[in-house]
Amino acid sequence: MSTFPNQTAPNNTSMAPTFLLVGMPGLSAVPSWWTIPLITIYLLSALGNGTILWVIALDPTLHRPMYFFLFLLSVSDVGLATALMPTLLGLAFAGVHAVPASACLLQMFFVHVFSVMESSVLLAMALDRALAICRPLHYPKLLTSDVVSKIGLAIAFRCLGLHLPLPFLLAHMPYCHPQVLTHSYCLHPDIVHLACPGAWSAVYSLFVVLSAMGLDPLLIFFSYGLIGRVLQGLGSSEDRWKAGQTCAAHLSAVLLFYVPMILLALIDRLRVPVPQPAHTLLSYVHFLLPPLINPILYSVKMKEIRERILKRLQPKKVACAQ
């Protein structure tokens, strides 16, 4: 188990000048060992998502709703992976467990902003697919450029509006428990659990979680229920297969993002006796795997993205002067 610097539990309330992070159990003796996979995962995530962003930004034929939402998904993936790296690399390189409250709350803000952004974009993509399959004739009129821009602004307002108050509220909460977090990065459910009973900021934190991470997966799976009903009514199995393939990458991204999150929530809420290494690893899977896998999913499953990437990577032929 990871060891922490000596710290006595407070007997009364405090304002949490520092928080203590939990590293990967069993690796505290050799912290530099897991820097290699961490840096590799981050660089591959940045490269994959950067390629998606580059291709969509430079190709006017991809300036359509589905690819606009994919662009936002890549932004959220890069942002989430980047927000996690400071404390992860600090633990891996030097075994630094103590994090000042200001730095911890700043990391918490960006981690949750980009997490909610990813959840919101996945919901918008589910709406896009549902309209394209259930209302194909009305799709161009329903998702115009103006509507898509407003959806993008709503996503930004939702992410910032929900989470901007949290760092200020948590910075002034009284803490009655030892300030030891259960992850290798700062998450607001972790911090709220350390607060004194009756701290009203915890109510707002619960509202933030339920309004985003609780509502979005329900609406996404409702959208897929509508899509499934339409697919059942299609005449041939070939038509169903072609229509279903347009949703394959998105559905994979949804499962990759939400399944580990739901498992973590159930483990914490039901107090399931899971070994700490398994709990920590599942947390890493939830936050680090989607930014790594999503670009691969969309490059493989979406023909237009794959062809544009290959076209951009091909060396340009220079005509010889006569």
Disulfide bonds with the S-S distance in Angstrom:
Cys104-Cys186 1.95
Cys176-Cys196 1.73
